[in-house]
Amino acid sequence: MSIGIGVIGAGVMGADHALTLSRAVGGAHVAAICDADAERAARVAREVRAPRTHADGMAVIADPDVAAVLVASPDHTHAELVLACLKAGKPVLCENPLSPSIPACLEIVAAEQALGRRLVQVGFMRRFDPGYVGLRAGLAAGRLGAARMLHCVHRNASIPGFFDGGMLISNAAVHEFDIARWLLGQEIAAATVFAPPGAGDMLDRLFLVLETQDGVLVDIEVFMTAGYGYDVRAELVCAHGSIARRPADPVRVCHDGRESTAVAADWRDHFGAAYQRQLQAWVQFLHTGQPTGGASAWDGYAATAVAAACVSALAAGRREDVRLEPRPAFYS
């Protein structure tokens, strides 16, 4: 049986998800595409052979041929759409953040618990990336000893046009917040954020230092105008060694006295395998009802709580505690 997926948002991210679902994922098909730009929705629908388009996300959720929903619309729309999916009893994969608002995240968590079953997954696709999976397995094996530090690098060639200064934290660094929690199996307890003096609204780089509940230090470089390409790296330093995730390096070119490798243009090339595996795992969940390792609504809330502490730390110029509600047994 093929499950009908409705995709809300036909921008770069939504269109890429729709193409991956139609070309590289089994057990599902794109049943509807939604975007405020009717021409863009129609173009993506033709590419993925979706039978219809909608101009309104709520119409997608109400569509009888849509059994599950993928939300890739602007960040501020996520919470309303996810809550509507829960009300309709339809599973939803929501691109991160679940919501930039802590109260909205907690409302989603409460609504899902009231239903008594897990329907929400947040699009922290790095949990499906072979490199990060390898880091986690290496730590779990025990040979390297306990984690001591995690170094993270997140660089873009240029800032997306829709970004503001705060989105360096809420939309970019938030991936590092989730992967740190997932890799280390610990919550983030505190945050300190450093920015170049006088950057103002032209903020393009940050350096963040997180502290976990058990004292692991996590440093994060976010540099959104690196120019040379999209580059994400991580190194986990442990008591008896280290383990690193570096960009894939399939081709080296030797020419004119130099050796070079290609750098990904954006996240689609860099994390293509992770996005495909995330979607396939989600479709497996749609068929079986059993969670397959994706980030939960609670994980989405926790990442937003860390982001809020980082925003406060940046504004105040001081270390800020991360305040989390007690984790419900529902999400154990």
N, C-alpha and C positions, 0 to 999 in steps of 0.2 A: 504493500500500500504506500502510495506517495502522499505526503502531507503538504497541504497548501499553505504557503508562507506569504504573509503580507508584509511588504517592506515600506516603512514610513520614512521618507527622506531619500531623494534621488540625486543628492550631491555626490562628491567624490567617494565618500565612505559608503553611502547607501548603494550607489551604483556598483561599486566593487563587490559588496556583499551579494547583491543580486546576481552578478555575473558568476561569482564563485558558487553560489547555490545552484545555478542552472548548468554549470559546466563541470564542477569538480566535487559535488556532494551527492551522495545517493540517498534515496528514501524521501526526497522532498522536491517540490517545485515551487516556483514563484507564481502565486495566484493573483497578486495585485501589487501595483506600484503606486505610491502616493507622493506628491510633491506640490508645493504651492505654485511652482512653475509648470503649467500644464504641458508645455512643449518638451521640457526636460523629462517629465514623467513619461510622456508618450515615447520619447526616444529610447529610454532605458527599457520600457515595456516591450518595445519591438526587439531590442537586442536579446532579451531573456525569454521572449515569447510569452509574456504574461498576458492573460486574456483581457484584463481591464486596468484602468487607472482610476484613482480618486484624487480629489483636491484637498480632502480633509482626512486627517488621521483617524478621527472617530468613525468615519465611514468604513475605513479599512477594518477596524476592530469589529464593527457590526456586520461585515461582509460574511455571509454564510459559507462561502467557499474558502475563507481564511481560518485555518485551525490554530495557527500560531503567528506571532507578530515579531518582526525585527524593527527596532526603533533606532534610526540613524538621523534623526532630525536635530535641530539646534539644541544645545544643552538645556536651556531654560524650559523647553517643552517636555522633557523626559518624564518628569514626575506625573503630570496629568495623564499622559498616555499610558504609563505603566499602571497607574491606579485604574484606568478604564479597562485595561486588559484583565486585571485581577477581578474587577466587577463582572466582566464577561466570562470569567473562568478560562481565559486563553493564556497559554504559556507565552512569555515574552523574553527575548534577548535584547537588552537595552545597551547601546553603546555607552561608554563611560563619559561623564560621570552619571551615576544613577540620578542624581540631582545635585546642583551646586548648593542646595539648601539642606542643612541638617534636619530641621523639622519635617521637610518633605520626605527625606530619606526614612525618618522614623515612622512617618505615616504609612509609607509603603511596607516597611517591616511589620507594623501592627496589622495592616490589612492582609498581608500574606499569612501571618500567624492565625488570624481569625478564620481564614479558609481552611487551615489545617493541612495544607500541602504546598510543596515548593513549585512555584510557577515562574519565578523571576531569576534570570541569569544576567550578570553584568559583563560587558565586553572587555574584560581584562585578558586579552588573548595571549599575553606573554606566558600565562600558565600552561599553554599548549606548545610553546616554542621549544624545539629540541634542545637548544642551548640552556635555557633556564631549567628545563626538566632535568638535564644532566647535572646542573649545579645542585639542585635539590637532592637528587639521588646520591651525589658525591658526599654531601653533608650527612645524609641519613646513614650512609655506609659506616660512618664512625672512624674511619682510618685517619682522617684529618683532624679529629678532635673537635672541640666545641668552637662555634663561630665566635669571632672576635670583632671583625669589621667587614662591612660591605661597601665597596666603592662602585658608584654608578655614574655613567656618562650618558647624556641624552642631548644630541646635537641635531639641529635642522639646518638645511642649506639657507632657508629664509623663513621669515615669520608668515604664516597664513594670513590673508587679508582680514579675516574676521577676528583675529586675536586681539585682546587687550592685555595690559600688564599682568592682571590677576590670573589670566589663563595660562601663563607660564607654570603656575602652580596647579590650578584646578583642572587643566586639560592635558598638560604635558607631564609635569612631575608626578601627577597622580598615579601614573603607571608604575613609577618607582615605589610609591607608597604601598601599592598592592603587592608588588613582587617581593618587596622586603618582608611584609607580613607573611606572605605565602612561603617564601624560602626559609625564613627563620622560625616560623611557627610561633611568633611572638607579636604582641601588640606594640605599637609605637607609643612611647610615654611622653616624649617631649621633642620640641623642634626649635632650631635656631636658623635664621635665614640671613644671608649676606647678599647685598646688592651693590653695584658700583655707585659711588657717590654722584649725585646730580643727574641721575638717569631720568627721573621724572616719568613722563608718559612714554618715553622712548626705551623703556626697559626691555632688554633683549637677552639678559643673562643673569643667572642667580646661582648661588652656592648654598646648599641646604645641608644641615647636619641634624640627623635624627638620633634619638636614643631609644632603644627598646626597653621593655620592662625588665629584662635580665642584663642590661648593660652593654648590649652590642651597639657599636657606633656605625651609623650609615651616612656616608656623604654622597651628595648628589650634585653633579654639575649639569645645569640646564643652559644650553647656549643655542639660541634660536636663529642666529645669523652666521653660522659657521662657514657658509659659502660653498664648501667643497662637496657637500652631500648630506645624507641622512646617516647618522652613526650612533648606534646604541651599544654600550658595553657594560660589563659587570665583572667584578672580581670579588670573590668571597675569601677572606683571610681567616684562617682557623688556627687553633693552638699548635697544630703540627704540620701545617702546610697551607696551600691556597689552591683555588680552582677558579677558572675564568671562563666567561662567555664573551667571545669576540665576534666581530662580523664575519660572515661566511666569506671564504676566499677561494672560489672555484678556479679562477684563472689568474695567472701571473704573466705579465708581458715584459720581456727583456728586449730593449731597443735603445740604441744610441747611448750606450754606457749607463743605462738606468734600468731598474727593475720596478714595475708598478702593478697595482691591482685596481680593480674598479670599486667605486663606492656607490651604494644605492642612492637613487635620486630621492626617494621618499619611503614612507613606512610600508607601502604595498610591496615593494621589492624586498625590503629588509625582513619583513615578517609575513611574507606570503604563505609560507608553510603553516605558521601559527594560526592565521586566519582560517585557512582551509580546515585544519584539524579542529579548531574551535567550533566551526559550523557543523562539521560532521558529528562531533561529540554531542552538540546540542540536538541535532536531528535524532541521534540515538536516544537521547533523553525523551524526546517527543514520542518515540515509539514505545519505550519501556517504562517511563515514569521514574527511572532511577537516575539520580544526579551523577554526572560524569566528570566531575572535577572543575567545573566552571565556578566563577565567583558568584556568591549568593547576594541577595539584597542586603544582608548584614555586612558582607564585605564591601559593598558599595557605600553603605553608611560609614563604615570605619575609614575608608579612604577619604570621604568627604570631611570627616571629623579631623583627620590629619591635615588636610588641605586648609581647613579653617584655622587650625593652630598655626600653620605656616604663614598664612595671610596676616594673622595678628602679630606674629613674631616679626615679620617684615615691616609692618606699620609702626610697631612699638620699638623696634631695634633691640629686642631682648628675647631671651629664651622663654618659650611658652609651653605649658603643659598641654597634653592632648587629653581631652575629657571625653570618655566613652561611657555610654550606658552599659549596665551589666549585659553580657551576651546571653540571649535566651537559649534554653536547652533545645529549642526548635531548630537552631542552626548548628548544633554540635555535629 
